[in-house]
Amino acid sequence: MEVDARVTSPTLTLANFLNKSDACYERVTAQNWAIVDSHLHARPFGGPPVPFADLLGRLQRAGILFTTLYGIGQRLPIDSTCTYYLDCPGVKVATSLKNDFFNAQSVLDNAEDLNDSPVGPVITLSMSFLDLHDVDSIVDKMKLLQAEFPKMFSWVGEINLVKQALWNNDQGLPVPLESIKSWGPFMAELRKQNIPLALHSDLGDDGDGQKFLPLMDEVLSRYPQNKIIWMHLAGLSRQLDPKLSMSLLQRPTSIEEHVQLISSRLKKYPNLMIDLSWDVLYDEIYSSSDEERPYIKLLNSFPTRFLSGSDHVASAEKTEEMYRSEINKTSEIYRHLSDDAFRRIALGQNFFDFAGLQYHAPEICKSSSQGKAVPPEAPPENDEQAHSFTDEVKAKKAKAAAKRSRKNKEKLAEKKRERKQQVEEAPAGSLLEQKASAGRLLQTSAPLSLFNFMGYSSTCYDRTATDQWPVVDAHLHARPFGGPPVPFDQLIERLRRAGILFANLYGIGQRLPISSNCTYYLDCPGTPIRPSLKNDFFNAQSILDRNETLSTSPVGPVLIPSMSFFDLHADAQDNLKKMKLLQQEFPGMFRWVGEINVVKQALWKNDQGLPVEVRSIKSWAPFMDELREQDMPIALHSDLGNQLEGVRFLNLMDEILRLYPDNKIVWVHMAGLSKQLDPKLALIQMPLAAPLTIQRHVQIIKDRLDEHPNLYIDLSWDVLYDEIYDNSSEERRYIDLLNEYPTRFLSGTDHVAAASKPEAAYRDELAKTSVIYRELSDEAFRNIALGGNFFRLAHLEYRPPPLCSRGLAASLVPGLLAALIFAAALP
């Protein structure tokens, strides 16, 4: 058989696996492949993976309709350049939650495409983080994952009972036999939820072919009611011998004995399943008919007890052809199976039953004249036939994407019409009209690179020749409240094209329910949102996956992930525990905390953002002490007040500043401005209960900056432009404030990078929040727009370039010319 023969998309779809389907499956000897890959590692031990959307395409083109995504529960250090543990003996691998978080969130982000596709794949998520040498933490971490992703994880594995291949990386050592009895709590939880546990348990080594068999026997005898999967054809490994066939034909473990020990345990333990993954099985067993024959007989004798799989590890350097090869090799044995075994293993009935999926493998046609046969997966007669099915799938996905695109365009068009009307109604020559025109013209990248921010760079920055946009976005939400984000690679390119060299990635610490179709909380009042670790995990891992391109690009951007999960209504120790978990998973990466809600009235209709109690603020001490120890800023969203009482919540921020004077605190949105102060944020109006004029707001900020030297103010939110900066008398007071305190403010947009937002939306927000910087003194501009304040707070070893003296030509491309060129290229 040609193992690389599987090169075209099969004609099977999910519709063939619905109970209502009356089609039978016509077996064709050369195309008896599995449609289930129940053992697929979507992410590698280290380094970047195949991009998730690309991985889905590979599965679809290979005819894989169902898969279990294992995360690989052990990761190489984040600072290691190694991507595969066997290539770097001595480099320690450690158990990790990273891949489980990333896999689950990737499934959510691609949910619409997966649901729309007639070929899926249907994905079963597996928890792979379990460390059997530290069982006390397992249940808590299981509950954490299941709270973050309700009803998404229905499998556990691949978990190492003993894996000799990892010994040189300080992992995979055999679990002490006597410790297996301590598994009771988490095994009971798995049993309660009917979740299978997939174990990697090597059978033995060259010296003793059954050396580790007592470990699996102990697991099976102690937990007979748990669903157990024994991986890799019941414990085969290279440590038995570099060539499996030679080892297995030798004593003390022959192929016959191996088959017999599997058979006896399948008879004794009805909840035991055997996994057929690993292409080495083909290389060293299936390629010999004499060696393969006993296993064919075994599978036919126990047709309900085996699962198909590849054990493919989808690291970025692996091509699609490599995956095809592994799938083809592990599928080779299926062509020799009885119809019953083939239907249950290759067509997935065992998998459906074991995973609790409501699908039904088609029956095998008894003869070509009986039943309506599923068209065979025959090689195409021509290019048109080969591509017809793929084109049909693409057409359906394109139709769904076009529908979503139309909705997004309609929303954006409505916003543009509203803005256009405002500008058109503004008097000719008014500040609003002038700035709107300027904003459209000057949306261009600043001609700077990271080199300009090195201590040895002698280049000066000429404010007269550039657009004076900031190079720092210290308040950027890389992921939305719900729904998919802008793909991370695209987000990086948007930042580069906008001239953003440095960015703080806030995750948005509150997420809408994973079952909700809503992507923005204001669009779905009554839908509760909850604090979450999802975005923090995803942001940090996304940065790691692009480390090479980010670290080698002259325009970065330098990305700082922020911990955004904090719930100030929760127990402080719980916040501290999760903080340490994130820092353990991503050592040295998190240098910031925020945006955290002290009070956010906009979220009240979503059961979040309610004001913390003043008396509870003192209980924050455990995590505030830790932040102070690490010299890590915490960015707080603390509304100042509302229309009835302009400073209603000021006492909350004052209490925080009083109790924690040595913590670095960032008060976001120009110190607590919110739409609840007035529907139009007209601060020069005077709410009756407590007048809040702009003059008073500025004085509030000044008083606290004077009294609290560790307080900083964030200038994010484009509404500041719409409702303040467009009035020269209102803006003037803030310009004077920034110039008086040049080292205490941070630039930012508050952009939420939802997939529905085009690049122009980010440019618009950046342009609006940048308007005020043109009016700043050189000192304030250098510290705020060019990042001096941000570098100091984030402990970055960069410095803003000096400003050119008046009349001195800078060696930078004129911003206006670049703007005109860019504007012509914008869609």
ZAMARGU-4260 file (C-alpha; in steps of 0.2 Angstrom, whole numbers, plus 5000, padded with zeros to 4 digits):
<rodrens>
0) 5000/5000/5000 | 5006/5018/4996 | 5005/5026/5013 | 5005/5043/5005 | 4990/5039/4994
5) 4977/5049/5004 | 4979/5065/4994 | 4961/5070/4991 | 4946/5075/5001 | 4934/5061/5004
10) 4916/5062/5000 | 4910/5059/5018 | 4902/5073/5028 | 4894/5074/5045 | 4877/5071/5037
15) 4882/5053/5034 | 4884/5051/5053 | 4867/5057/5058 | 4855/5044/5064 | 4843/5049/5050
20) 4856/5044/5037 | 4851/5028/5027 | 4867/5027/5017 | 4878/5013/5019 | 4897/5014/5017
25) 4905/5005/5002 | 4922/4999/5007 | 4935/5001/4994 | 4951/4991/4998 | 4963/5005/4994
30) 4953/5019/5003 | 4949/5011/5020 | 4955/5026/5031 | 4949/5032/5048 | 4938/5047/5049
35) 4942/5050/5067 | 4959/5056/5074 | 4956/5053/5093 | 4974/5057/5097 | 4980/5073/5090
40) 4991/5086/5098 | 4986/5103/5092 | 5001/5111/5100 | 5019/5106/5102 | 5030/5104/5117
45) 5038/5121/5113 | 5038/5134/5099 | 5024/5139/5089 | 5010/5127/5082 | 5002/5126/5065
50) 4990/5141/5066 | 4973/5134/5072 | 4963/5139/5056 | 4976/5130/5045 | 4975/5115/5056
55) 4956/5114/5054 | 4959/5115/5035 | 4972/5101/5036 | 4960/5090/5045 | 4946/5094/5033
60) 4956/5090/5018 | 4962/5074/5026 | 4944/5068/5028 | 4945/5069/5047 | 4927/5073/5053
65) 4930/5070/5072 | 4945/5073/5083 | 4951/5074/5101 | 4963/5088/5104 | 4976/5084/5116
70) 4986/5099/5122 | 5002/5090/5127 | 5002/5093/5146 | 5021/5096/5147 | 5030/5111/5140
75) 5048/5116/5137 | 5053/5132/5146 | 5046/5148/5137 | 5064/5154/5135 | 5070/5138/5126
80) 5073/5138/5108 | 5069/5120/5107 | 5053/5113/5100 | 5054/5095/5103 | 5061/5087/5119
85) 5071/5073/5111 | 5081/5087/5103 | 5087/5095/5119 | 5091/5082/5133 | 5094/5090/5149
90) 5081/5104/5146 | 5067/5102/5159 | 5049/5100/5153 | 5035/5104/5166 | 5017/5101/5167
95) 5006/5115/5161 | 4989/5122/5158 | 4994/5133/5143 | 4989/5121/5129 | 4972/5117/5137
100) 4967/5135/5138 | 4974/5139/5121 | 4965/5124/5113 | 4948/5128/5121 | 4949/5146/5116
105) 4954/5142/5099 | 4939/5131/5097 | 4928/5145/5103 | 4936/5158/5092 | 4932/5147/5077
110) 4915/5140/5083 | 4905/5149/5069 | 4916/5141/5055 | 4916/5124/5063 | 4897/5124/5065
115) 4894/5130/5047 | 4906/5117/5040 | 4898/5101/5033 | 4914/5092/5037 | 4917/5099/5054
120) 4928/5093/5061 | 4919/5089/5077 | 4931/5093/5091 | 4932/5084/5108 | 4943/5094/5120
125) 4955/5085/5132 | 4963/5091/5148 | 4981/5087/5147 | 4989/5096/5162 | 4987/5082/5175
130) 5003/5078/5184 | 5002/5061/5193 | 5016/5065/5204 | 5006/5080/5211 | 4988/5073/5212
135) 4983/5086/5226 | 4981/5100/5213 | 4972/5090/5200 | 4954/5093/5205 | 4956/5112/5208
140) 4964/5114/5191 | 4950/5103/5183 | 4937/5114/5191 | 4946/5130/5185 | 4946/5124/5167
145) 4928/5118/5167 | 4923/5135/5175 | 4932/5144/5161 | 4925/5133/5148 | 4909/5125/5154
150) 4904/5109/5146 | 4919/5109/5133 | 4931/5097/5141 | 4925/5079/5140 | 4941/5069/5140
155) 4957/5069/5149 | 4974/5064/5142 | 4987/5061/5136 | 4994/5058/5154 | 5010/5050/5159
160) 5010/5035/5170 | 5028/5032/5164 | 5036/5038/5148 | 5054/5034/5146 | 5057/5045/5132
165) 5055/5060/5143 | 5067/5055/5157 | 5081/5065/5150 | 5070/5080/5152 | 5066/5077/5170
170) 5048/5071/5166 | 5039/5054/5163 | 5047/5045/5178 | 5036/5030/5184 | 5023/5035/5196
175) 5026/5026/5213 | 5015/5010/5213 | 5009/5014/5231 | 5004/5032/5226 | 4990/5026/5214
180) 4978/5024/5228 | 4979/5043/5231 | 4971/5046/5215 | 4954/5043/5222 | 4947/5061/5222
185) 4951/5065/5204 | 4946/5048/5198 | 4930/5049/5207 | 4927/5066/5198 | 4931/5059/5181
190) 4919/5044/5185 | 4905/5056/5191 | 4907/5066/5174 | 4909/5050/5164 | 4926/5057/5157
195) 4939/5045/5150 | 4957/5045/5156 | 4970/5042/5142 | 4986/5035/5150 | 5004/5034/5142
200) 5011/5019/5151 | 5026/5011/5143 | 5025/4992/5144 | 5044/4990/5147 | 5061/4992/5140
205) 5075/4981/5132 | 5080/4973/5148 | 5062/4969/5154 | 5048/4969/5141 | 5035/4970/5155
210) 5044/4981/5168 | 5030/4994/5170 | 5015/4982/5167 | 5011/4982/5186 | 5008/5001/5186
215) 4994/4999/5173 | 4987/4984/5182 | 4986/4993/5198 | 4977/5007/5190 | 4964/4995/5182
220) 4962/4985/5197 | 4959/5000/5209 | 4948/5010/5197 | 4938/4997/5187 | 4923/5009/5184
225) 4934/5022/5176 | 4935/5023/5158 | 4954/5020/5154 | 4963/5022/5137 | 4980/5013/5136
230) 4989/5023/5123 | 5000/5017/5108 | 4994/4999/5106 | 4995/4996/5125 | 5012/5003/5130
235) 5023/5001/5115 | 5038/5012/5115 | 5055/5014/5107 | 5063/5009/5124 | 5058/4991/5121
240) 5071/4992/5106 | 5076/5004/5093 | 5066/4993/5081 | 5050/4987/5089 | 5048/4971/5078
245) 5065/4965/5084 | 5061/4968/5102 | 5044/4961/5102 | 5049/4945/5093 | 5062/4942/5107
250) 5059/4936/5124 | 5053/4941/5137 | 5039/4949/5127 | 5035/4942/5110 | 5021/4949/5099
255) 5010/4934/5104 | 5013/4938/5122 | 5009/4956/5119 | 4993/4952/5111 | 4989/4940/5125
260) 4991/4952/5139 | 4980/4965/5129 | 4967/4951/5127 | 4967/4946/5145 | 4965/4964/5151
265) 4951/4968/5139 | 4942/4953/5145 | 4945/4957/5163 | 4941/4976/5163 | 4926/4981/5152
270) 4930/4999/5153 | 4948/4998/5146 | 4950/5004/5128 | 4966/5003/5117 | 4973/5018/5107
275) 4980/5013/5090 | 4990/5030/5087 | 5009/5032/5082 | 5015/5030/5065 | 5030/5019/5071
280) 5017/5005/5073 | 5017/5005/5054 | 5035/5007/5052 | 5040/4993/5064 | 5024/4981/5064
285) 5011/4984/5051 | 5024/4984/5037 | 5027/4965/5040 | 5012/4954/5037 | 5018/4941/5049
290) 5019/4954/5063 | 5003/4963/5058 | 4992/4947/5057 | 4991/4944/5076 | 4985/4962/5079
295) 4972/4961/5065 | 4965/4946/5074 | 4965/4955/5090 | 4956/4970/5083 | 4943/4958/5075
300) 4941/4949/5091 | 4937/4964/5101 | 4930/4976/5088 | 4922/4988/5102 | 4938/4991/5111
305) 4950/5001/5100 | 4951/5019/5095 | 4960/5026/5079 | 4972/5040/5081 | 4988/5048/5074
310) 4998/5055/5089 | 5003/5069/5077 | 5011/5084/5085 | 5006/5100/5075 | 5021/5110/5077
315) 5023/5125/5065 | 5038/5116/5055 | 5027/5101/5051 | 5019/5101/5034 | 5002/5095/5029
320) 5010/5081/5020 | 5018/5075/5036 | 5001/5074/5044 | 4994/5065/5029 | 5008/5052/5030
325) 5005/5049/5049 | 4986/5047/5046 | 4989/5035/5032 | 5002/5024/5041 | 4991/5022/5056
330) 4976/5018/5045 | 4985/5004/5035 | 4979/4990/5047 | 4960/4995/5045 | 4959/4989/5027
335) 4962/4971/5034 | 4948/4972/5047 | 4931/4964/5047 | 4917/4975/5043 | 4911/4976/5061
340) 4928/4981/5067 | 4931/4994/5053 | 4914/5002/5056 | 4918/5004/5075 | 4936/5009/5074
345) 4939/5018/5057 | 4922/5025/5055 | 4921/5030/5073 | 4907/5021/5082 | 4918/5016/5097
350) 4923/5034/5098 | 4906/5041/5098 | 4900/5029/5111 | 4915/5032/5122 | 4914/5051/5120
355) 4896/5052/5122 | 4893/5060/5105 | 4876/5059/5096 | 4883/5052/5080 | 4881/5035/5071
360) 4893/5027/5060 | 4885/5022/5043 | 4883/5003/5041 | 4894/4994/5029 | 4886/4989/5013
365) 4884/4970/5012 | 4885/4971/4993 | 4885/4984/4980 | 4867/4980/4976 | 4861/4982/4994
370) 4857/4999/5001 | 4862/5017/4995 | 4880/5017/4996 | 4891/5032/5001 | 4901/5036/4986
375) 4918/5028/4988 | 4933/5039/4991 | 4940/5035/4974 | 4955/5044/4966 | 4948/5059/4955
380) 4947/5057/4937 | 4952/5075/4934 | 4956/5091/4943 | 4938/5097/4942 | 4932/5081/4951
385) 4946/5082/4964 | 4942/5100/4969 | 4923/5099/4967 | 4919/5094/4986 | 4932/5106/4993
390) 4924/5120/4982 | 4907/5116/4989 | 4913/5117/5007 | 4922/5133/5003 | 4907/5140/4995
395) 4896/5137/5010 | 4909/5144/5022 | 4911/5159/5011 | 4892/5162/5011 | 4892/5162/5030
400) 4907/5173/5031 | 4899/5185/5018 | 4883/5186/5029 | 4894/5190/5045 | 4904/5203/5035
405) 4888/5212/5029 | 4882/5213/5047 | 4898/5221/5052 | 4899/5233/5038 | 4881/5239/5042
410) 4886/5242/5060 | 4902/5251/5054 | 4892/5261/5041 | 4879/5267/5054 | 4893/5273/5065
415) 4902/5282/5050 | 4885/5290/5045 | 4883/5297/5063 | 4900/5304/5063 | 4899/5311/5046
420) 4882/5320/5051 | 4891/5328/5066 | 4905/5334/5055 | 4893/5341/5042 | 4883/5350/5055
425) 4898/5358/5062 | 4901/5376/5057 | 4914/5378/5043 | 4931/5381/5051 | 4925/5375/5068
430) 4938/5365/5079 | 4927/5349/5076 | 4927/5351/5057 | 4946/5355/5057 | 4951/5340/5068
435) 4940/5328/5059 | 4949/5333/5043 | 4966/5332/5051 | 4961/5315/5058 | 4957/5308/5041
440) 4973/5315/5034 | 4986/5310/5047 | 4982/5291/5049 | 4999/5285/5045 | 5013/5276/5053
445) 5026/5286/5062 | 5043/5284/5053 | 5051/5277/5069 | 5059/5260/5073 | 5064/5252/5090
450) 5082/5258/5085 | 5077/5275/5089 | 5073/5270/5106 | 5089/5263/5110 | 5101/5272/5122
455) 5114/5273/5109 | 5103/5281/5095 | 5107/5299/5091 | 5092/5302/5080 | 5081/5316/5086
460) 5062/5317/5084 | 5056/5332/5073 | 5038/5336/5079 | 5036/5348/5064 | 5039/5334/5051
465) 5028/5320/5059 | 5010/5317/5064 | 5014/5317/5082 | 5005/5301/5085 | 5011/5291/5100
470) 5022/5276/5098 | 5014/5268/5114 | 4997/5260/5116 | 4997/5257/5134 | 4978/5252/5134
475) 4974/5239/5121 | 4962/5225/5123 | 4968/5211/5111 | 4953/5201/5114 | 4934/5206/5116
480) 4921/5202/5129 | 4914/5188/5118 | 4916/5181/5101 | 4932/5180/5090 | 4946/5193/5091
485) 4956/5200/5076 | 4968/5186/5072 | 4984/5190/5082 | 4995/5191/5067 | 4984/5204/5059
490) 4983/5213/5075 | 5002/5214/5075 | 5002/5221/5057 | 4989/5234/5062 | 5000/5240/5076
495) 5015/5241/5065 | 5006/5250/5051 | 4999/5263/5064 | 5017/5266/5070 | 5014/5258/5087
500) 5030/5251/5093 | 5025/5247/5111 | 5008/5240/5118 | 5001/5234/5134 | 4989/5220/5130
505) 4974/5220/5142 | 4964/5204/5140 | 4947/5211/5146 | 4946/5201/5162 | 4927/5198/5160
510) 4920/5187/5147 | 4902/5184/5141 | 4896/5166/5142 | 4904/5155/5129 | 4886/5150/5124
515) 4881/5168/5120 | 4881/5175/5103 | 4884/5192/5110 | 4901/5200/5107 | 4899/5217/5116
520) 4891/5218/5133 | 4881/5234/5129 | 4872/5225/5115 | 4865/5212/5127 | 4859/5219/5144
525) 4854/5205/5156 | 4867/5193/5150 | 4879/5191/5164 | 4898/5192/5162 | 4911/5185/5173
530) 4929/5187/5178 | 4940/5175/5168 | 4958/5170/5165 | 4955/5165/5147 | 4961/5181/5138
535) 4977/5182/5149 | 4982/5164/5145 | 4978/5167/5126 | 4987/5184/5125 | 5003/5177/5133
540) 5004/5162/5123 | 5000/5172/5107 | 5015/5182/5111 | 5026/5167/5114 | 5020/5159/5097
545) 5026/5175/5088 | 5042/5177/5098 | 5053/5176/5083 | 5045/5188/5072 | 5042/5200/5086
550) 5060/5200/5093 | 5068/5201/5075 | 5057/5215/5068 | 5064/5233/5068 | 5046/5239/5072
555) 5042/5226/5085 | 5030/5229/5092 | 5036/5226/5110 | 5021/5218/5119 | 5018/5218/5137
560) 5004/5206/5143 | 4994/5212/5157 | 4984/5201/5170 | 4966/5206/5168 | 4957/5192/5178
565) 4956/5200/5195 | 4940/5200/5203 | 4940/5213/5217 | 4924/5206/5225 | 4932/5189/5227
570) 4944/5183/5240 | 4961/5192/5239 | 4970/5175/5241 | 4960/5168/5226 | 4967/5183/5216
575) 4984/5180/5222 | 4983/5161/5219 | 4978/5164/5201 | 4992/5178/5199 | 5005/5165/5204
580) 4998/5152/5192 | 4999/5164/5177 | 5017/5169/5182 | 5022/5151/5184 | 5015/5147/5167
585) 5023/5162/5159 | 5038/5167/5170 | 5045/5184/5168 | 5031/5189/5155 | 5018/5198/5165
590) 5023/5216/5171 | 5006/5224/5173 | 4989/5221/5180 | 4973/5228/5173 | 4961/5234/5168
595) 4953/5230/5184 | 4935/5236/5189 | 4933/5245/5206 | 4917/5252/5199 | 4911/5252/5181
600) 4893/5257/5179 | 4892/5252/5161 | 4893/5234/5166 | 4879/5235/5179 | 4866/5228/5167
605) 4877/5213/5165 | 4879/5209/5183 | 4897/5216/5184 | 4906/5232/5189 | 4896/5235/5205
610) 4906/5246/5217 | 4917/5237/5229 | 4914/5240/5247 | 4925/5253/5255 | 4928/5242/5270
615) 4934/5228/5259 | 4948/5237/5251 | 4959/5234/5266 | 4957/5215/5262 | 4967/5217/5246
620) 4983/5218/5256 | 4989/5200/5250 | 4990/5204/5232 | 4994/5222/5233 | 5009/5217/5244
625) 5014/5205/5230 | 5012/5219/5217 | 5022/5231/5227 | 5036/5218/5230 | 5037/5215/5211
630) 5035/5234/5207 | 5020/5230/5196 | 5008/5243/5191 | 4989/5240/5193 | 4977/5249/5182
635) 4960/5252/5189 | 4944/5257/5181 | 4935/5267/5194 | 4921/5278/5188 | 4921/5295/5196
640) 4902/5297/5197 | 4887/5299/5187 | 4875/5312/5181 | 4866/5314/5197 | 4882/5314/5208
645) 4898/5318/5199 | 4910/5312/5212 | 4899/5298/5219 | 4913/5285/5219 | 4928/5296/5222
650) 4929/5289/5240 | 4934/5272/5233 | 4949/5278/5224 | 4954/5289/5238 | 4953/5274/5250
655) 4964/5264/5238 | 4977/5278/5237 | 4977/5280/5256 | 4979/5262/5260 | 4992/5257/5247
660) 5003/5273/5244 | 5018/5263/5239 | 5009/5253/5225 | 5010/5260/5207 | 4992/5264/5202
665) 4985/5269/5185 | 4968/5277/5185 | 4961/5274/5168 | 4951/5285/5156 | 4957/5302/5162
670) 4954/5298/5180 | 4937/5290/5180 | 4927/5298/5166 | 4912/5288/5160 | 4897/5291/5150
675) 4886/5289/5165 | 4892/5307/5170 | 4881/5313/5156 | 4875/5305/5140 | 4886/5316/5131
680) 4900/5318/5143 | 4897/5337/5144 | 4907/5340/5159 | 4905/5359/5159 | 4886/5355/5163
685) 4883/5354/5182 | 4874/5339/5189 | 4863/5346/5202 | 4868/5335/5217 | 4886/5338/5215
690) 4892/5349/5202 | 4907/5343/5192 | 4914/5355/5180 | 4930/5352/5170 | 4939/5364/5181
695) 4934/5354/5196 | 4939/5338/5188 | 4956/5345/5184 | 4958/5350/5202 | 4953/5333/5208
700) 4967/5325/5197 | 4980/5338/5202 | 4976/5336/5221 | 4979/5317/5220 | 4994/5318/5209
705) 5002/5330/5222 | 4997/5319/5237 | 5001/5302/5229 | 5017/5301/5219 | 5014/5283/5213
710) 4997/5288/5204 | 4997/5289/5185 | 4983/5294/5174 | 4978/5284/5158 | 4972/5295/5143
715) 4963/5281/5134 | 4945/5281/5126 | 4941/5290/5110 | 4926/5298/5118 | 4938/5310/5126
720) 4940/5317/5109 | 4922/5316/5104 | 4916/5325/5120 | 4931/5335/5127 | 4945/5338/5114
725) 4933/5345/5101 | 4930/5360/5112 | 4946/5371/5114 | 4940/5378/5130 | 4937/5361/5137
730) 4953/5354/5130 | 4964/5368/5136 | 4963/5364/5154 | 4968/5346/5151 | 4983/5352/5140
735) 4989/5363/5154 | 4987/5348/5166 | 4997/5336/5156 | 5011/5350/5153 | 5011/5353/5172
740) 5013/5334/5176 | 5022/5327/5161 | 5028/5312/5170 | 5012/5306/5176 | 5001/5302/5161
745) 5000/5287/5149 | 4994/5286/5131 | 4982/5273/5125 | 4966/5269/5115 | 4955/5257/5124
750) 4953/5248/5108 | 4944/5231/5109 | 4951/5221/5095 | 4935/5211/5090 | 4935/5202/5074
755) 4921/5213/5068 | 4931/5229/5069 | 4941/5234/5053 | 4958/5241/5054 | 4951/5258/5050
760) 4942/5258/5067 | 4958/5256/5077 | 4966/5270/5066 | 4951/5281/5070 | 4952/5278/5089
765) 4971/5281/5089 | 4969/5297/5079 | 4956/5304/5091 | 4966/5300/5107 | 4981/5307/5099
770) 4974/5324/5095 | 4979/5332/5112 | 4997/5327/5110 | 5000/5340/5096 | 4997/5353/5110
775) 5009/5347/5123 | 5026/5354/5128 | 5041/5345/5122 | 5044/5337/5139 | 5026/5331/5140
780) 5026/5324/5123 | 5042/5315/5125 | 5036/5307/5141 | 5018/5303/5136 | 5017/5301/5117
785) 5035/5294/5115 | 5034/5282/5129 | 5046/5288/5143 | 5033/5286/5157 | 5027/5269/5150
790) 5045/5263/5149 | 5048/5267/5167 | 5032/5259/5173 | 5035/5243/5163 | 5053/5242/5167
795) 5058/5242/5149 | 5076/5246/5144 | 5071/5259/5131 | 5071/5278/5131 | 5062/5290/5120
800) 5073/5299/5107 | 5077/5317/5111 | 5067/5331/5102 | 5075/5340/5088 | 5079/5358/5091
805) 5068/5371/5082 | 5075/5373/5064 | 5085/5357/5065 | 5080/5344/5052 | 5077/5327/5058
810) 5082/5311/5049 | 5064/5306/5049 | 5051/5304/5034 | 5039/5318/5034 | 5023/5312/5041
815) 5011/5322/5030 | 5019/5315/5014 | 5018/5297/5021 | 5000/5301/5026 | 4995/5305/5009
820) 5003/5289/5002 | 4994/5278/5015 | 4977/5287/5013 | 4978/5283/4995 | 4981/5264/4999
825) 4967/5263/5012 | 4951/5253/5006
</rodrens>
